[in-house]
Structure formats: structure tokens, C-alpha cells
Amino acid sequence: MNNQQIPTPKFPISNPPLLQASALGTPRPAHTCAPKGMQSKSAYQSGAVLIISLIMLLLLTLIGTTGMQSTSVEEKMAGNLRDKNLAFQAAESALKAAESSLISPAVLPTFTDAGTGGFYKDTSTIPIASAILTDSFWTTNPVATSSVTTLGNSIATPVYIIQQLPAACFGTCPPDPTSTPYRISVRATGGTTNAVVILQSIYSPS
């Protein structure tokens, strides 16, 4: 049998090492890089999480802002309702005080066409029925005042006028010549000047 020599390859054939020696001699995994597609997917996921987080933060901010605005509106509504109630109570108190001033043995005021002291005759040329609805009437014409002490010092002093009317039938006719009707108009404000209440009544002492 002839021995044949196997030719030696010109270049070594070997597999790449899976482990590398560390400085202390302990084997460690060789450094490998993630595939390019996997890196792109990870970056995409991180960007999506950031966008979702920003959207949620924006929604929470809008919810909080809306809640604060709603609370502020409710507080204003409650304050306005309180001012309106105070104005109504002040107007009622002044209306009763005006009626009391016409009851005997009270000395009746003097009624004039000009409305001296807030007391007007039925012959007055001032269109009281419509004028009392304007703010200017109460600041440019004579009015009477009524102090309201039960509602606190924050309430402005209510004002009123009394207009003497011609005799009219009240239950029986012809009208009683000794019974004189009066039209009482009152204006009052609450805790602020924006809450205004105007009350009016027809009153006859007898």
C-alpha cells in the first residue's frame, strides 16, 4: 500500500470564536450587534410611547383646566344668587317701611308735583311708571331712604318714592273719599351694585 500525502490547504479553515477571553481570563460573549431592522423597530416604539405620553398629558391638562373653569363659574353663580336675594330682602324691608309711614298716627308727608322728599302727587308730569326702571331716575329725582340694619353694612341703603293716586274703588263703589291709594316704588341693591331689585305696590291705609 502506498502512502499518499494529503495536501495541506493554503489557508486555515476555522469557525469564528464564540467566546473571547477577558482581561481576567474569564470567557465572555463576543460583541455582537443587533440587526438593523430590530434597531429601527426599537426606535419607532420609543417614539410612539413619547407621543402617546404627550397626548395623555395634554388631555389631563385640558380636563384640569375645564374643572377649574367650571368651579369658578359655579362660585360666581352662587355669589350672584346671594346678591340677588339680599337685594330682594332689602327691597321688601324698604317697602314695609314706606307703608308704615302712611299708617295713622304717622304724620303724612307733603305730596308735590316735583316729588319733594320722594313724595309725588298724582298730577306730577314725571312718567313714574316707566321712569323707575332706569337708574338715572333714582339719581336725578327726589327719593326717600330706608335704612336696613338686619342685612349688614354691606347693603346699600334702599330708596323709594310714594305717589299719591286719585281715589279708586277698593272692594266697594263708589270709592270712599277718605281712602287714598298710594303707589310705592322701591329700588334696592345687594352685595354689589349689579344686583338690582325694584318692587312696587299699591297701598291704601284704610
Secondary structure, 3 states (H helix, E strand, C coil): CCCCCCCCCCCCCCCCCCEEECCCCCEEECCCCCCHHHHHHHHHHHHHHHHHHHHHHHHHHHHHHHHHHHHHHHHHHHHHHHHHHHHHHHHHHHHHHHHHCCCCCCCCCCCECCCHHHEECCCCCCCHHHHCCCHHHHHHCCCEECCCCCCCCCCCCCEEEEEECCCCCCCCCCCCCCCCCEEEEEEEECCCCCCEEEEEEEECCC
